[in-house]
Amino acid sequence: MTGSDITDEAAVAAAAMTEQAIVQAHTDPRNAVLDPRTKIGIVLVTSVVVMAPGGAKFVPAALILAVVLTLAERAWPRAAGLLAAAAVAASFAYLLPRTVVHPLTGVLGVLAAYLLRLVVIAGVAMYLVRTTTPSEFTAALRVARVPRGITVSGAVMLRFIPTMIAEARAVRDAMRLRGLGMLGNPVRGLEYFTVPLIASSLRASEDLSASALLRGLGSRTPPTCMRPPRFGIGDVMVGLFVALLAGGTLLW
């Protein structure tokens, strides 16, 4: 068994999973509830507020927002995983230093507190990644007069993240089929997982770059959008909900 065998199997499985995800993203009516500009604004506001000095008090509100958006997407496993990750990080950040008084637990508490902030930001960002296609993302940034370099880079990254997740799952499934695991020999298992993933990421980045050029993302002439971004009642409701969470946090 060689790394190339795992790479070939992972490439075939990842290609099928990525194609299915793209088709579902274009056909799923739930993805058209919010304007992409609203999603981008929510991610930016959440990131700035939570990571700013004194942003720890906004973490519960950001967590509620992330869970509500995930439930609106009907991604039940991801919502449960988000709550579990936040609970574990909060336990290490606030309960462990009070239970075990030690300098090491204090350092772990500080790291866990920042990890908790990153978890809630990732929860909000995953809604943008999972419900927004690259064409909708570029159209929204183009309407917002964002520079072309940022638009092209953001569109490529929006496709790259789901592709790499699919690649990692395909490599993991290929390792399981061959009876390989991370527990028996962690060093060898990490090698079998990392090497095919790096090779797949290089190939995927080249394919995505070629796809971006073929779609005319680097062209000076703006392409025509089949579904121009428009604000709707869902954007107003989300804006009011975010304002309610922010106001409740400040008053509380």
Residue frames as qw, qx, qy, qz and C-alpha x, y, z in Angstrom:
[[0.000, 0.889, 0.458, 0.000, 0.00, 0.00, 0.00],
 [0.444, 0.063, 0.035, 0.893, 1.41, 3.33, -1.04],
 [0.048, 0.507, 0.295, -0.808, 0.39, 6.94, -0.67],
 [0.189, 0.167, -0.508, -0.824, -0.48, 7.15, -4.38],
 [0.211, -0.315, -0.904, -0.198, -3.15, 4.46, -3.99],
 [0.118, -0.602, -0.608, 0.504, -4.84, 6.44, -1.24],
 [0.024, 0.414, -0.117, -0.902, -4.51, 9.60, -3.31],
 [0.184, -0.044, -0.728, -0.659, -6.25, 8.03, -6.33],
 [0.234, -0.486, -0.842, 0.014, -9.10, 6.64, -4.25],
 [0.130, -0.584, -0.396, 0.696, -9.47, 9.92, -2.41],
 [0.038, 0.242, -0.330, -0.912, -9.51, 11.90, -5.66],
 [0.224, -0.254, -0.801, -0.494, -12.34, 9.82, -7.14],
 [0.276, -0.585, -0.733, 0.212, -14.45, 9.94, -3.99],
 [0.155, -0.515, -0.202, 0.818, -13.79, 13.64, -3.38],
 [0.062, 0.041, -0.491, -0.868, -14.71, 14.54, -6.96],
 [0.280, -0.437, -0.793, -0.319, -18.07, 12.80, -6.61],
 [0.312, -0.618, -0.572, 0.440, -18.76, 14.39, -3.21],
 [0.137, -0.369, 0.031, 0.919, -17.76, 17.85, -4.40],
 [0.137, -0.137, -0.615, -0.764, -19.93, 17.62, -7.52],
 [0.323, -0.548, -0.767, -0.082, -22.89, 16.47, -5.45],
 [0.283, -0.568, -0.394, 0.664, -22.38, 19.32, -2.96],
 [0.044, -0.192, 0.253, 0.947, -22.22, 21.92, -5.74],
 [0.236, -0.319, -0.718, -0.572, -25.41, 20.61, -7.38],
 [0.358, -0.602, -0.687, 0.190, -27.19, 20.61, -4.04],
 [0.237, -0.438, -0.181, 0.848, -26.00, 24.16, -3.29],
 [0.083, 0.040, -0.409, -0.908, -27.45, 25.40, -6.58],
 [0.387, -0.319, -0.716, -0.486, -30.77, 23.54, -6.26],
 [0.337, -0.429, -0.723, 0.424, -31.49, 23.84, -2.54],
 [0.056, -0.783, -0.322, -0.528, -34.06, 26.66, -2.01],
 [0.584, -0.741, -0.226, 0.242, -32.84, 27.24, 1.55],
 [0.614, -0.128, 0.095, 0.773, -29.66, 28.79, 0.20],
 [0.148, 0.481, 0.329, 0.799, -31.59, 31.71, -1.30],
 [0.355, -0.766, -0.523, 0.123, -33.12, 32.88, 2.02],
 [0.331, -0.817, 0.005, 0.472, -30.46, 35.49, 2.81],
 [0.487, 0.858, -0.147, 0.068, -28.59, 37.84, 0.55],
 [0.842, 0.091, -0.230, 0.479, -24.87, 36.97, 0.35],
 [0.174, 0.592, -0.224, 0.754, -24.02, 40.50, 1.46],
 [0.636, -0.611, 0.076, -0.465, -25.96, 39.91, 4.66],
 [0.966, -0.184, -0.105, 0.146, -24.05, 36.69, 5.32],
 [0.627, 0.360, -0.209, 0.658, -20.70, 38.37, 4.67],
 [0.138, -0.671, 0.157, -0.711, -21.65, 41.28, 6.92],
 [0.819, -0.517, -0.012, -0.249, -22.66, 38.94, 9.74],
 [0.911, -0.010, -0.151, 0.383, -19.35, 37.09, 9.53],
 [0.399, 0.489, -0.184, 0.753, -17.33, 40.33, 9.51],
 [0.381, -0.671, 0.101, -0.628, -19.27, 41.91, 12.38],
 [0.912, -0.397, -0.068, -0.077, -19.07, 38.74, 14.48],
 [0.821, 0.148, -0.190, 0.517, -15.34, 38.39, 13.89],
 [0.198, 0.565, -0.187, 0.778, -14.57, 42.02, 14.77],
 [0.534, -0.628, 0.064, -0.563, -16.80, 42.15, 17.85],
 [0.943, -0.320, -0.088, -0.015, -15.82, 38.79, 19.32],
 [0.814, 0.110, -0.137, 0.554, -12.07, 39.14, 18.73],
 [0.075, 0.759, -0.113, 0.637, -11.92, 42.76, 19.92],
 [0.205, 0.139, -0.691, 0.679, -10.71, 43.55, 23.46],
 [0.359, 0.084, 0.523, -0.768, -13.56, 42.81, 25.83],
 [0.564, 0.124, -0.492, -0.651, -15.31, 40.69, 23.23],
 [0.128, 0.006, -0.975, 0.179, -15.73, 37.75, 25.60],
 [0.330, 0.285, 0.575, -0.693, -19.11, 39.09, 26.71],
 [0.588, 0.411, -0.193, -0.669, -20.38, 38.82, 23.13],
 [0.083, 0.239, -0.954, -0.164, -19.43, 35.13, 22.84],
 [0.320, 0.287, 0.848, -0.311, -22.81, 33.80, 24.13],
 [0.482, 0.642, 0.158, -0.575, -24.71, 36.02, 21.69],
 [0.320, 0.559, -0.634, -0.429, -22.45, 34.94, 18.82],
 [0.108, -0.079, 0.991, -0.025, -22.91, 31.29, 19.81],
 [0.446, 0.466, 0.618, -0.449, -26.70, 31.71, 19.80],
 [0.452, 0.676, -0.186, -0.552, -26.49, 33.33, 16.36],
 [0.152, 0.420, -0.852, -0.274, -24.29, 30.52, 15.01],
 [0.239, 0.124, 0.946, -0.181, -26.62, 27.83, 16.37],
 [0.479, 0.576, 0.390, -0.535, -29.74, 29.54, 15.00],
 [0.406, 0.637, -0.428, -0.497, -28.19, 29.91, 11.55],
 [0.038, 0.263, -0.957, -0.118, -27.06, 26.28, 11.61],
 [0.344, 0.306, 0.825, -0.328, -30.53, 25.11, 12.64],
 [0.486, 0.640, 0.073, -0.591, -32.06, 27.24, 9.88],
 [0.335, 0.518, -0.698, -0.364, -29.83, 25.33, 7.47],
 [0.942, -0.108, 0.020, -0.319, -31.13, 22.10, 9.07],
 [0.572, 0.439, -0.644, 0.256, -27.58, 20.92, 9.72],
 [0.759, -0.596, -0.043, -0.257, -28.42, 19.12, 12.95],
 [0.897, -0.141, -0.146, 0.392, -25.08, 17.27, 13.42],
 [0.437, 0.412, -0.129, 0.789, -23.10, 20.47, 12.91],
 [0.359, -0.703, 0.006, -0.614, -25.27, 22.32, 15.42],
 [0.876, -0.476, -0.072, -0.016, -24.69, 19.58, 18.00],
 [0.802, 0.091, -0.111, 0.581, -20.96, 19.59, 17.28],
 [0.154, 0.626, -0.071, 0.761, -20.83, 23.37, 17.62],
 [0.587, -0.689, 0.020, -0.425, -22.53, 23.26, 21.01],
 [0.937, -0.277, -0.075, 0.201, -20.28, 20.42, 22.18],
 [0.642, 0.310, -0.113, 0.692, -17.09, 22.20, 21.06],
 [0.095, -0.688, 0.072, -0.715, -18.21, 25.43, 22.72],
 [0.769, -0.594, -0.043, -0.232, -19.07, 23.59, 25.93],
 [0.897, -0.103, -0.106, 0.416, -15.66, 21.87, 26.08],
 [0.429, 0.449, -0.096, 0.778, -13.78, 25.11, 25.35],
 [0.335, -0.713, 0.015, -0.616, -15.83, 27.01, 27.94],
 [0.876, -0.468, -0.121, 0.008, -15.15, 24.31, 30.54],
 [0.778, 0.026, -0.092, 0.621, -11.40, 24.59, 30.03],
 [0.221, 0.558, 0.010, 0.800, -11.58, 28.38, 29.91],
 [0.339, -0.586, 0.101, -0.729, -13.68, 29.12, 32.99],
 [0.867, -0.423, -0.056, -0.257, -14.28, 25.99, 35.09],
 [0.889, 0.075, -0.278, 0.355, -10.86, 24.33, 35.05],
 [0.312, 0.471, -0.352, 0.746, -8.85, 27.34, 36.39],
 [0.481, -0.535, 0.193, -0.667, -11.30, 27.68, 39.29],
 [0.955, -0.231, -0.101, -0.155, -11.25, 23.98, 40.09],
 [0.869, -0.115, -0.010, 0.482, -7.49, 23.39, 39.81],
 [0.039, -0.989, 0.116, 0.081, -5.44, 26.42, 40.80],
 [0.753, -0.219, 0.368, 0.499, -2.17, 26.08, 38.94],
 [0.029, 0.636, -0.308, -0.707, -0.19, 28.24, 36.48],
 [0.119, -0.043, 0.864, 0.487, -0.58, 25.58, 33.80],
 [0.138, 0.594, 0.792, -0.033, -4.35, 25.56, 34.12],
 [0.053, 0.781, 0.139, -0.606, -4.29, 29.34, 33.86],
 [0.018, -0.414, 0.604, 0.681, -2.42, 29.14, 30.55],
 [0.091, 0.237, 0.927, 0.276, -4.82, 26.47, 29.30],
 [0.114, 0.703, 0.600, -0.365, -7.72, 28.66, 30.35],
 [0.081, 0.682, -0.159, -0.709, -6.45, 31.62, 28.33],
 [0.003, -0.200, 0.803, 0.561, -5.88, 29.45, 25.25],
 [0.089, 0.411, 0.907, 0.037, -9.30, 27.85, 25.62],
 [0.133, 0.712, 0.360, -0.587, -10.95, 31.27, 25.93],
 [0.169, 0.554, -0.419, -0.700, -9.51, 32.34, 22.57],
 [0.020, 0.012, 0.948, 0.318, -10.37, 28.94, 21.12],
 [0.180, 0.561, 0.744, -0.313, -13.97, 29.49, 22.22],
 [0.220, 0.699, -0.011, -0.680, -14.06, 32.75, 20.29],
 [0.112, 0.362, -0.736, -0.561, -12.72, 31.03, 17.20],
 [0.146, 0.233, 0.961, 0.012, -15.32, 28.27, 17.54],
 [0.268, 0.683, 0.524, -0.432, -18.27, 30.66, 17.51],
 [0.197, 0.663, -0.314, -0.651, -16.78, 32.63, 14.59],
 [0.002, -0.178, 0.908, 0.380, -16.27, 29.40, 12.68],
 [0.245, 0.420, 0.851, -0.199, -19.89, 28.45, 13.38],
 [0.317, 0.763, 0.194, -0.528, -21.13, 31.67, 11.78],
 [0.117, 0.593, -0.579, -0.547, -18.64, 31.43, 8.90],
 [0.232, 0.013, 0.956, 0.178, -19.67, 27.86, 8.08],
 [0.408, 0.634, 0.571, -0.324, -23.18, 29.10, 7.32],
 [0.274, 0.788, -0.233, -0.500, -21.70, 31.42, 4.69],
 [0.045, -0.426, 0.838, 0.337, -19.52, 28.67, 3.24],
 [0.277, 0.156, 0.948, -0.008, -22.24, 26.01, 3.13],
 [0.337, 0.682, 0.606, -0.235, -25.09, 28.16, 1.74],
 [0.224, 0.861, -0.122, -0.441, -23.32, 30.47, -0.71],
 [0.854, 0.326, 0.268, 0.304, -22.07, 29.44, -4.13],
 [0.502, -0.251, 0.190, 0.806, -18.96, 31.10, -5.61],
 [0.155, 0.461, 0.484, 0.727, -21.05, 32.85, -8.27],
 [0.323, -0.841, -0.401, -0.166, -23.36, 34.36, -5.64],
 [0.601, -0.597, -0.073, 0.527, -20.36, 35.36, -3.53],
 [0.423, -0.020, 0.306, 0.853, -18.59, 37.13, -6.41],
 [0.005, -0.640, -0.511, -0.574, -21.81, 38.81, -7.52],
 [0.434, -0.833, -0.332, 0.087, -22.40, 40.17, -4.01],
 [0.550, -0.490, 0.082, 0.672, -18.84, 41.50, -3.70],
 [0.330, 0.251, 0.446, 0.794, -19.04, 43.01, -7.19],
 [0.156, -0.792, -0.462, -0.368, -22.23, 44.86, -6.29],
 [0.530, -0.795, -0.156, 0.251, -20.56, 46.06, -3.08],
 [0.341, 0.897, -0.222, 0.174, -17.67, 47.54, -5.16],
 [0.741, -0.543, 0.349, 0.182, -15.07, 45.30, -3.53],
 [0.113, 0.703, -0.599, -0.366, -11.69, 45.26, -5.37],
 [0.848, 0.296, -0.336, -0.284, -11.33, 42.49, -7.95],
 [0.359, 0.414, -0.794, 0.261, -8.32, 40.90, -6.23],
 [0.318, -0.137, 0.716, -0.606, -10.28, 40.31, -3.03],
 [0.779, 0.197, 0.076, -0.591, -13.30, 39.06, -4.99],
 [0.740, 0.372, -0.544, -0.132, -11.33, 36.45, -6.95],
 [0.193, 0.331, -0.828, 0.409, -9.37, 35.27, -3.89],
 [0.475, -0.063, 0.559, -0.677, -12.52, 34.97, -1.80],
 [0.831, 0.241, -0.114, -0.488, -14.36, 33.02, -4.51],
 [0.619, 0.366, -0.693, 0.052, -11.49, 30.55, -4.89],
 [0.010, -0.239, 0.798, -0.552, -11.24, 30.06, -1.11],
 [0.659, 0.013, 0.289, -0.694, -15.00, 29.54, -0.91],
 [0.886, 0.250, -0.293, -0.260, -14.64, 26.59, -3.26],
 [0.427, 0.460, -0.729, 0.273, -11.36, 25.41, -1.73],
 [0.329, -0.319, 0.658, -0.597, -12.64, 24.90, 1.82],
 [0.859, 0.053, 0.256, -0.441, -15.49, 22.45, 0.96],
 [0.782, 0.463, -0.414, -0.056, -13.20, 20.69, -1.51],
 [0.222, 0.476, -0.756, 0.391, -10.54, 20.11, 1.14],
 [0.578, -0.193, 0.551, -0.570, -13.14, 18.88, 3.62],
 [0.917, 0.249, 0.002, -0.311, -14.35, 16.38, 1.04],
 [0.591, 0.538, -0.584, 0.145, -10.75, 15.37, 0.27],
 [0.127, -0.434, 0.744, -0.492, -10.01, 14.80, 3.97],
 [0.769, -0.026, 0.408, -0.492, -13.11, 12.64, 4.37],
 [0.868, 0.407, -0.232, -0.167, -12.21, 10.64, 1.27],
 [0.360, 0.533, -0.708, 0.291, -8.67, 10.01, 2.55],
 [0.407, -0.297, 0.668, -0.548, -10.06, 8.95, 5.93],
 [0.880, 0.148, 0.190, -0.409, -12.53, 6.54, 4.28],
 [0.736, 0.505, -0.451, -0.002, -9.76, 5.10, 2.08],
 [0.071, 0.484, -0.769, 0.411, -7.61, 4.50, 5.16],
 [0.642, -0.134, 0.532, -0.535, -10.50, 2.76, 6.94],
 [0.899, 0.313, -0.092, -0.291, -11.10, 0.48, 3.96],
 [0.643, 0.478, -0.560, 0.209, -7.45, -0.57, 4.10],
 [0.809, -0.440, -0.361, 0.146, -7.54, -1.14, 7.85],
 [0.467, 0.231, -0.268, 0.810, -5.35, 1.82, 8.71],
 [0.369, -0.850, -0.370, -0.070, -5.93, 4.03, 11.72],
 [0.128, 0.792, -0.276, 0.529, -4.35, 6.81, 13.75],
 [0.673, -0.645, 0.227, -0.281, -4.34, 4.99, 17.09],
 [0.980, -0.058, 0.039, 0.186, -2.16, 1.95, 16.32],
 [0.638, -0.068, 0.132, 0.755, 0.79, 3.86, 14.85],
 [0.083, 0.887, 0.272, -0.363, 0.13, 7.62, 15.04],
 [0.163, -0.616, 0.430, 0.640, 3.25, 8.62, 13.10],
 [0.199, 0.033, 0.842, 0.500, 2.58, 6.26, 10.19],
 [0.159, 0.672, 0.722, -0.036, -1.15, 7.04, 10.27],
 [0.009, 0.842, 0.068, -0.535, -0.41, 10.76, 10.13],
 [0.164, -0.388, 0.635, 0.648, 1.86, 10.14, 7.16],
 [0.188, 0.299, 0.880, 0.318, -0.80, 8.13, 5.32],
 [0.090, 0.807, 0.554, -0.185, -3.32, 10.91, 5.98],
 [0.099, -0.809, 0.057, 0.576, -1.19, 14.00, 5.37],
 [0.274, -0.279, 0.648, 0.654, 0.70, 13.03, 2.20],
 [0.198, 0.446, 0.781, 0.389, -2.40, 12.23, 0.08],
 [0.014, -0.864, -0.441, 0.240, -4.16, 15.29, 1.47],
 [0.191, -0.676, 0.245, 0.668, -1.28, 17.57, 0.45],
 [0.231, -0.022, 0.753, 0.616, -1.17, 16.04, -3.03],
 [0.106, 0.640, 0.745, 0.154, -4.94, 16.42, -3.37],
 [0.091, -0.853, -0.235, 0.458, -4.83, 20.02, -2.17],
 [0.206, -0.456, 0.454, 0.737, -2.20, 20.92, -4.77],
 [0.142, 0.229, 0.817, 0.510, -4.23, 19.32, -7.53],
 [0.000, -0.754, -0.651, 0.085, -7.45, 20.91, -6.29],
 [0.139, -0.748, -0.031, 0.648, -5.87, 24.38, -6.12],
 [0.147, -0.217, 0.615, 0.744, -4.72, 24.09, -9.74],
 [0.057, 0.450, 0.833, 0.316, -8.16, 22.92, -10.87],
 [0.075, -0.812, -0.489, 0.309, -9.91, 25.71, -8.98],
 [0.161, -0.592, 0.205, 0.763, -7.56, 28.34, -10.40],
 [0.093, 0.022, 0.745, 0.660, -8.21, 27.09, -13.94],
 [0.016, -0.622, -0.779, -0.076, -11.94, 27.03, -13.24],
 [0.115, -0.771, -0.259, 0.571, -11.82, 30.61, -11.97],
 [0.105, -0.394, 0.441, 0.800, -10.06, 31.77, -15.13],
 [0.041, 0.249, 0.843, 0.475, -12.54, 29.92, -17.35],
 [0.072, -0.732, -0.663, 0.139, -15.43, 31.55, -15.49],
 [0.245, 0.686, 0.165, 0.665, -13.95, 34.96, -16.22],
 [0.517, -0.767, -0.300, 0.234, -13.32, 35.97, -12.61],
 [0.506, -0.417, 0.122, 0.746, -10.15, 37.80, -13.62],
 [0.327, 0.517, 0.489, 0.622, -11.77, 39.61, -16.54],
 [0.075, -0.106, -0.161, 0.978, -12.15, 43.38, -16.47],
 [0.442, -0.197, -0.393, -0.782, -15.62, 43.08, -17.98],
 [0.414, -0.116, 0.696, -0.574, -18.08, 42.11, -15.22],
 [0.113, -0.124, -0.935, -0.313, -19.94, 38.90, -16.11],
 [0.527, -0.299, -0.225, -0.763, -23.73, 38.77, -16.16],
 [0.163, -0.090, 0.854, -0.485, -25.33, 37.33, -13.02],
 [0.298, -0.297, -0.814, -0.400, -28.29, 34.99, -13.50],
 [0.459, -0.716, -0.526, -0.003, -29.64, 35.81, -10.03],
 [0.185, 0.588, -0.231, 0.752, -28.61, 39.33, -8.98],
 [0.344, -0.241, -0.720, 0.553, -28.33, 39.70, -5.19],
 [0.284, -0.564, -0.221, -0.743, -31.32, 41.41, -3.59],
 [0.056, -0.097, 0.710, -0.695, -32.22, 42.10, 0.02],
 [0.484, -0.364, -0.652, -0.457, -35.44, 40.56, 1.31],
 [0.624, -0.632, -0.028, -0.459, -37.52, 40.04, 4.41],
 [0.923, -0.204, -0.229, 0.234, -35.11, 37.37, 5.66],
 [0.513, 0.316, -0.233, 0.763, -32.26, 39.88, 5.73],
 [0.270, -0.609, 0.070, -0.743, -34.38, 42.30, 7.76],
 [0.847, -0.467, -0.136, -0.216, -35.32, 39.60, 10.25],
 [0.847, -0.023, -0.240, 0.474, -31.71, 38.50, 10.67],
 [0.255, 0.481, -0.173, 0.821, -30.61, 42.12, 11.11],
 [0.519, -0.609, 0.021, -0.599, -33.23, 42.64, 13.83],
 [0.931, -0.308, -0.192, 0.038, -32.20, 39.40, 15.51],
 [0.681, 0.186, -0.249, 0.664, -28.54, 40.41, 15.53],
 [0.044, -0.558, 0.131, -0.818, -29.45, 43.85, 16.90],
 [0.742, -0.539, -0.101, -0.386, -31.55, 42.18, 19.62],
 [0.905, -0.149, -0.239, 0.318, -28.66, 39.92, 20.62],
 [0.459, 0.337, -0.207, 0.795, -26.22, 42.84, 20.71],
 [0.290, -0.595, 0.040, -0.749, -28.60, 45.04, 22.70],
 [0.852, -0.458, -0.173, -0.185, -29.38, 42.27, 25.15],
 [0.811, 0.010, -0.275, 0.516, -25.67, 41.62, 25.69],
 [0.224, 0.431, -0.183, 0.855, -24.93, 45.30, 26.34],
 [0.513, -0.568, -0.015, -0.643, -27.87, 45.69, 28.75],
 [0.920, -0.337, -0.200, -0.032, -27.11, 42.44, 30.56]]
